[in-house]
Structure formats: structure tokens, C-alpha cells
Amino acid sequence: MVYNSFELPESLFSCPQLETLKLETLSLVDVPPNADLTCLKHLHLLSVKFSCDESVKTLLSICPRLEELVVRRSSYTNVKIFAINVPTLRSLSIDNSSRKSRPKGVHGFLINAPSLRCFSIRDSFSNYLRFRNMPKLVKSTVNVVSDIMIR
């Protein structure tokens, strides 16, 4: 998989009226300090390469109204624990099954989503999954094939 090496314009992260953002097969180094995605409700991160765990947290933290998150991870990532801590999230879909090799060390997902109603995960590479605070969940599809530790 080849990642686009261009840098996303900072103005993309300063669109307070933007409601849907789909990023695919690119590198996202850092979220600009003046980022404002206040109205973003739908975010798709499809094979997006982040610089580190903290860059995922930063991106999600500037989306205070996020309701839907779709994540497809790839082999080429610097993120060990993909932390999803979004109080407003209602729908989460994760696909972590298309990698070519298992990363070394602890890697997986930490999910804290108190408004989550629909959850789907397909994962054959994580060795760590932690779910917290999902009292409103009404629909869930879990397809995990791994030597995984679930908490």
C-alpha cells in the first residue's frame, strides 16, 4: 500500500461547518493547533497512517459532535493503541483484518463511548481490546480471530 506523501491543508481542519470527512490511504502527521471540526458528525479513517497514538486522540478530541466513526487500519501504522474516547459517538465500525503481518508489542483498541448504540468490529491482528462505558449499546457484531486479551 502506498501512502500519499502530500500534507493535508490546515484549512481542512478549520471548517467548523463540515459534517462529513472521509480520509483514505494517506498519512496524517499532526492535527494543526487551531483545528476546529465542531460540527463534524461522520468521520471515516480508511487506511490512514497516524504519526503516533496521541495524534489519534488529538483528531478525535476536536470533533465534539462526532456520531459515526469508521476505522480501517492497515499494516503501515505507528499507532499501538487506537484510543477512541468520544462521548457523543453513536456508531462505530472497525476493520482491522487486512494487514499482511502482525505488529510487534501491544497493539489494539481502547474504546470509551457512553452514547454508542451500534458497534461492529472485524479484527484478526489486535492483541489488546478494552471496552469501557457503553451502556446504550443495542446492536453489536464482533468478529475477532486472534490471541487477544479482552477487558
C-alpha positions, 0 to 999 in steps of 0.5 A: 500500500502506498501512502500519499506523501502530500500534507493535508491543508490546515484549512481542512481542519478549520471548517467548523461547518463540515459534517462529513470527512472521509480520509483514505490511504494517506498519512496524517502527521499532526492535527494543526493547533487551531483545528476546529471540526465542531460540527463534524458528525461522520468521520471515516479513517480508511487506511490512514497512517497516524504519526503516533497514538496521541495524534489519534486522540488529538483528531478525535478530541476536536470533533465534539459532535462526532456520531459515526466513526469508521476505522480501517487500519492497515499494516503501515501504522505507528499507532499501538493503541487506537484510543477512541474516547468520544462521548457523543459517538453513536456508531462505530465500525472497525476493520482491522483484518487486512494487514499482511503481518502482525505488529510487534508489542501491544497493539489494539483498541481502547474504546470509551463511548457512553452514547454508542448504540451500534458497534461492529468490529472485524479484527484478526491482528489486535492483541489488546481490546478494552471496552469501557462505558457503553451502556446504550449499546443495542446492536453489536457484531464482533468478529475477532480471530486472534490471541487477544486479551479482552477487558 
